[in-house]
């Protein structure tokens, strides 16, 4: 099994709070990370993080990711055309204690 280390930088002000949902152990955000281990942008990033939304919608870009370590055994995965459905309908979240 291949391993990869990725650091994330997320601008929390760009999170659409209406898409946060309550789970058994907390409030959750579904996000997707797009990583290209073969290329870096002008800031040394390998990809971006987007907020996961509906199938035909484009989610907010929340930030960037940077590959900082691999074990040298990277295996290319097949493209998965299946789109995961949301786990639950969005619920109102009390965000008064959050710093954003």
C-alpha positions in Angstrom: 0.0 0.0 0.0 1.3 3.4 -0.9 1.4 6.3 1.5 1.4 10.0 1.0 1.6 13.0 3.4 -0.4 16.0 2.5 -0.7 19.3 4.3 -3.9 21.4 3.9 -4.5 25.1 4.1 -8.2 26.0 4.3 -9.8 29.5 4.3 -12.7 28.8 6.8 -14.5 32.0 5.8 -15.2 30.4 2.4 -17.1 27.4 3.9 -20.8 27.4 3.0 -22.1 26.8 6.6 -25.5 25.7 5.3 -23.9 22.5 4.0 -22.5 21.6 7.4 -24.4 18.6 8.9 -24.7 17.1 12.3 -23.4 13.6 12.9 -23.2 11.3 15.9 -19.9 12.8 17.1 -20.0 16.4 15.8 -20.6 18.8 13.0 -19.1 17.8 9.6 -18.1 19.3 6.3 -17.7 17.2 3.2 -14.8 18.3 1.1 -12.9 17.0 -1.9 -9.1 17.3 -2.5 -7.7 17.3 -6.0 -4.0 16.4 -6.0 -1.5 16.3 -8.8 1.7 14.8 -7.4 3.6 15.5 -10.6 3.1 19.3 -10.7 3.3 22.3 -8.4 1.8 25.8 -8.8 3.7 29.0 -8.2 3.2 28.7 -4.5 4.6 25.1 -4.3 1.0 23.6 -3.9 0.0 20.3 -5.6 -3.7 20.8 -5.5 -6.9 22.3 -4.1 -9.7 21.6 -1.7 -13.3 22.2 -2.6 -16.4 22.0 -0.6 -18.5 19.0 -1.7 -21.9 20.0 -3.1 -24.5 18.4 -5.4 -23.6 16.4 -8.5 -24.1 19.2 -11.0 -22.9 22.0 -8.8 -19.4 23.5 -8.4 -18.2 23.8 -4.8 -16.3 26.7 -3.3 -12.5 26.4 -3.5 -11.6 26.4 0.2 -7.8 26.2 0.0 -4.8 24.4 -1.2 -2.8 21.2 -0.5 0.8 20.4 -0.6 2.4 16.9 -0.8 5.2 16.9 1.7 6.1 13.2 1.8 5.6 9.9 -0.1 6.9 6.5 0.5 8.0 6.3 -3.1 5.4 3.7 -4.0 2.7 5.8 -5.6 0.2 3.8 -7.6 -2.1 5.5 -10.0 -5.8 4.9 -9.2 -8.5 4.3 -11.8 -10.9 7.2 -12.3 -14.1 6.7 -10.2 -17.1 8.1 -12.0 -19.5 7.3 -9.2 -20.6 10.4 -7.3 -21.3 9.9 -3.6 -24.6 11.2 -2.3 -24.8 13.5 0.7 -25.0 11.7 4.0 -27.8 13.8 5.4 -29.8 16.8 4.6 -28.2 20.1 5.8 -29.3 21.2 9.2 -29.0 24.6 11.0 -25.8 24.7 13.0 -25.2 27.0 15.9 -21.9 28.6 14.9 -21.9 31.4 17.4 -18.8 29.8 19.1 -16.8 29.5 15.9 -14.1 32.1 15.1 -15.4 32.7 11.6 
